[in-house]
Amino acid sequence: MNPAMVWQSLVAIGTMVFIAYGSRVLGLLVMARVPLGPRVRRFVDAMSSSVLIAVITPMIVHGDGGTRLAALAAGGVAIAWRSPLLAIGLGMGSAALWRWWFG
């Protein structure tokens, strides 16, 4: 690897670190000054679910049967029993079983 590529990679990594850390710090600074009314609280509470859905949806759409089965199993358990740990465990187990059986 030539020295120019090394420096470009280091600059890219440093920029990503700066942006990630800066967004967290700025988020904390901004939210420290925003009054948490009911609308803001609902917005903040919905953000984590929105990010999770945005990350998982492409994996389900483009994934294999194990991924889809895991999503259905985990979603069903989360809705029925409201147990995140049980949902994660059942999702992982169903994906592993699918891949072992059809893999």
C-alpha positions in Angstrom: 0.0 0.0 0.0 1.4 3.3 -1.0 1.8 6.2 1.5 -0.9 8.3 -0.1 -3.5 5.6 0.4 -2.5 5.2 4.0 -3.0 8.9 4.6 -6.3 9.0 2.8 -7.5 6.1 4.9 -6.4 7.7 8.1 -8.0 11.0 7.2 -11.3 9.2 6.3 -11.2 7.3 9.6 -10.4 10.5 11.6 -13.2 12.3 9.8 -15.7 9.6 10.7 -14.6 9.5 14.3 -14.9 13.3 14.5 -18.4 13.3 12.9 -19.6 10.4 15.1 -18.3 11.9 18.3 -19.3 15.4 17.4 -22.9 14.4 16.7 -23.2 12.7 20.1 -21.7 15.7 21.9 -23.7 18.2 20.0 -26.8 16.1 20.5 -26.3 16.2 24.3 -25.6 19.9 24.3 -28.7 20.7 22.3 -31.0 18.3 24.2 -29.7 19.8 27.5 -31.3 23.1 26.4 -34.5 21.8 24.9 -37.4 21.5 27.3 -38.7 17.9 27.3 -42.4 18.4 26.7 -44.6 15.5 25.7 -44.1 16.1 21.9 -40.3 16.1 22.3 -40.3 13.1 24.5 -42.5 11.1 22.0 -40.1 12.2 19.2 -37.0 11.0 21.2 -38.7 7.8 22.2 -39.6 7.0 18.6 -36.1 7.7 17.2 -34.6 4.5 18.6 -37.3 2.4 17.1 -37.0 4.2 13.8 -33.2 3.7 13.6 -33.6 0.0 14.5 -36.2 -0.5 11.8 -34.1 1.3 9.2 -31.2 -1.0 10.0 -33.1 -4.2 10.1 -35.5 -3.8 7.2 -32.9 -4.1 4.4 -31.5 -7.2 6.1 -34.9 -8.8 6.1 -35.7 -7.8 2.6 -32.4 -9.0 1.1 -31.7 -11.8 3.6 -32.3 -15.5 3.4 -35.1 -17.6 5.0 -33.3 -17.7 8.3 -33.3 -14.0 8.5 -37.0 -13.7 7.7 -37.8 -16.5 10.2 -35.8 -14.9 12.9 -37.5 -11.5 12.3 -41.0 -13.2 12.4 -40.1 -15.2 15.5 -38.6 -12.2 17.4 -41.3 -9.9 16.3 -44.0 -12.3 17.4 -42.5 -13.0 20.8 -41.8 -9.2 21.3 -45.5 -8.4 20.6 -47.0 -11.4 22.5 -44.8 -11.5 25.6 -43.0 -8.2 25.6 -39.8 -9.8 26.5 -36.8 -8.5 24.5 -34.4 -11.1 25.9 -36.8 -14.0 24.9 -37.4 -12.4 21.5 -33.6 -12.1 20.8 -33.0 -15.6 22.0 -35.8 -17.1 19.9 -34.8 -15.1 16.9 -31.2 -16.2 17.1 -32.2 -19.8 17.7 -34.7 -19.9 14.8 -32.1 -18.4 12.4 -29.5 -21.0 13.6 -32.0 -23.8 13.2 -32.9 -22.7 9.7 -29.3 -22.4 8.6 -28.4 -25.8 10.1 -31.4 -27.5 8.5 -31.3 -25.8 5.1 -27.7 -24.6 5.2 
